[in-house]
Amino acid sequence: MIGVYDSGEGGKSVLKELRRLMPWEDYIYYGDKAYCPYGPKSPEFIITRACAVTDYLISRGCEVIVVACNTATAAAISYLRGHYRIPFVGMEPAIKPAVLHSKSGVVGVLATAGTFKGRLYLNTLARFSGNVKVIERIGEGLVETVEKGILDGPEVEEMVRRCIAPMLEAGADHIVLGCTHYPFLQPVIERIAGPGVTVVNPAPAVAAQTKRVLEGIKKTEPSAREGSVEFCYSAKD
């Protein structure tokens, strides 16, 4: 059993890639919707919620947990790895591939405030940005929009345009999606950015890493069996 954890619906973009790669495995998806969005929350609060969700997923028999939330990864994954015996896979900021393939020397990163403050992001930025200029933008309102299921339309376009305009004006040829909610808006982002800009979704790489981790603890082989998926959500009192 693989647990997939996010603040809400965004982690489904990662679940999609996991199921594409390992459709025979069983999954439990947990969306912490009662406390979404995580972006403005304190690291201490997010750690508390991550532990509560982890305890639940372990009680359900999960052998690996994918923290399919960039903000939760930034705030809590080090704590989780230090306090639980099962492996965790987090969201890696996809700065490295964007920097390596950039021809303009400018890369945009769209993420939450919590992700930008996290040590993982800052360390990745320091290691791989090199001489490339990185334009950081908080995706104001994007998580809430995706949670409402509004994925296109004039209001969404205007919201996305405000977020990525400074990147495009600076000459960015890659835009890194630093929140698992944002791939749901990828068609809009690509339409506004134009064909000369590559939008980088880290979810396929996270799915591949999960498969490697799983192979380290048990035998996982392609099977004609269709794995199960269960969806769980927290609710406000």
N, C-alpha and C positions, 0 to 999 in steps of 0.2 A: 504494500500500500504506500502510495506517495501522497504526502500532504502538500497542498499548495495554499499559501496564505497571503492575503492582501488586505488593505484597508477597506476595500469594496469590490467593485467589478473589474478593476484594471488588470488584476492578475490573470483574468481569463485570456488575455493576449499571450501570456506565457503558457497557460494550460493548453491552448490551441497548438502551440509548437511541441509541447510534451506529447500530446496525443498523436500528433503527426509523426513524431519520431518513434514513440513506443505505444501504439494503440492497444497492445495486449495487456498493459499494466492497469491496475485499479487506482483510482484517484479520489481523494476527498478535497474539495475546494472550500476554503473558509474565508468569507468576506466579513471583515469587522465593521459592517456598515453603521453600527450604532455610534462609532467614533470617527467616521470618515468626514472630512479628509484628515490625513495624518500630517500634512505639510506644516501647519502652524503649531502642532503639538510639541511639547517638550520631549527631549530624549528619554527622560525618566518615565514619563507617561507611556511612551511607545514601548519601552522595555517591559513595563508592567503588562501591557496588553499582549505583547509578543509571547511572554511567558504563559499567560492564561490560554492563549490559542494553542501554543505548543503542548501544554499539558493535555488539552482536549484531543489534539490530533494523535498524540502518543497513546492516549487511552483508547483510541479507536484502532490502534495497530499500525500506525504509520512508521515506516522504517527510515524514510528520508523526508525532510521537509524543505520545500522550495519557498524561500521568502520572496514571493513574487511582487515585491513592493520596494522601490528604490529608497524611499524614506525610512521604512522599517529596517532595510538592510543597513543603511547608514547609521541608524541609531542603536540597533539591537543585535546585529548578527554576532558581533564579537562576544557579547554577554551570553547569547544562546550557546555558542560553541564552547564557552568556558563552563557552562552549568548543566549541559545535557550530554548524554553519551551518543546520541544518534547524530548522523551528519546533516549539515544544513548547506543548502546552495543559495547564494544570494545573487542580487542583480549587480553585475559589474558595469560601471560606467564605460560605454563603448567609445571612449576617447581615442584609444590607441589605433583602431582601424581607421577612424575618421582622419586622424593626423597623418597616418602613413599614406593614405590615398588622396589627401588634399593637394590640389594643384595651385590653388589660389593662395594657400598659406593662411587661410582664415576658416575656422570651424565654429559653428554655433552649437551650444548645448542648451536644451530646453528641459527644465527640471523644477522640482519644488524647492522652497527655501530650506527645508530640512535636509534634502540631498546635498545641496551646495555647501552646507555647513559641516557635513559628515567627513570624518577622517578618511574614509575609503575614497571618496571623490577627490579630496584635496591631495591625497597621496598619488592617486592615479594621474591627476593633472600635473603634479610636479614631476612624475617619472616620464610621462610620454608627450607632454605638449611641446617640448623643445622650442623651436623658433616659430612655431605656428601660433597665430593669434586666436585665442578662444573667447568668443562672445557668449556670456552667460545671460540667460533670461528665465525668469520665473513664469511658469505657465498659468498666469492669473485666471482663475475661473474654469480652467479646462477640466480639472478633475470633477468638479461639481456638474459640469455640462455632460460629461460622459456618464456619471452616475444617474443622471436623469434620462439617459438614453437618447439624448439629442446629439447626433453625430454629423449633421450637415445643415445647410441653410444659411441665410444672410447673416444672422447674429453670430453663428459659429465662425463663419468666414471672417467677420470683422474682429472677433476675439483672437483668432489664430493670427490674423494679419498684424495686429498690434504686438503680439508676442514675438513674431519672427522678423518683422520689418528691420529692426536694428542689425540683425545678422546679415540679411540680404543687402542692406545698404553698405555694410562693411566688406562685402564681397565673399561671404561664406559660400563654399561649394559643398559642404556637408553639414547636416543638422542632426545632432545626436538626440534621440528621444530618451530622456533621463527619468521617465516615469512610465509605469506599465499601463496607465490609462491612455497615454498619448498615441499608441499605435492605432487605437480606434478612430483617431482623427487623421491618420496618415494620408488618406486620399485627399483630404482638404489641404493639409500641409504641402503635399506634393503639387497640388494644383496651383496654389498660391506661389510656391517657391519656383516653379518652372522646371523644365527638363534638365537644366544645367546643375541642379542641386540634388545631391544624394541624401536621402533620409535614412538614418541608421537606426534600426530596431534591434536591440540586443537579445530579444527573446529566443531566436534560434540558437544562439551561442549558449544561453543559459540551459536550454533543453539538452544540448549536446553534453554540457558539463554534468547535468543531472544523470544522464545515461552512464557516463564514466564513473561517477560516484556510486551509482547503484550496482554496476558491474563489480565494484570492489567489495561489496558486502554480500552479494547473492548472484546466482546465475540468472541472467535475463537474456532470453533469446526470442527472436521473432516467432510469433505464433498466430494461428488463424483465429484464436480466441479474441473476442472483442471485450476489452476491459470495461469495468464499470466506472461511472463518475457520480459522485454524490456532492450536492451543494448545500453548504451550511452557512448561516449568517447570524451575526449577533443582532439583537434588537434593543432599542432603548426601553428602559423600565417605564 
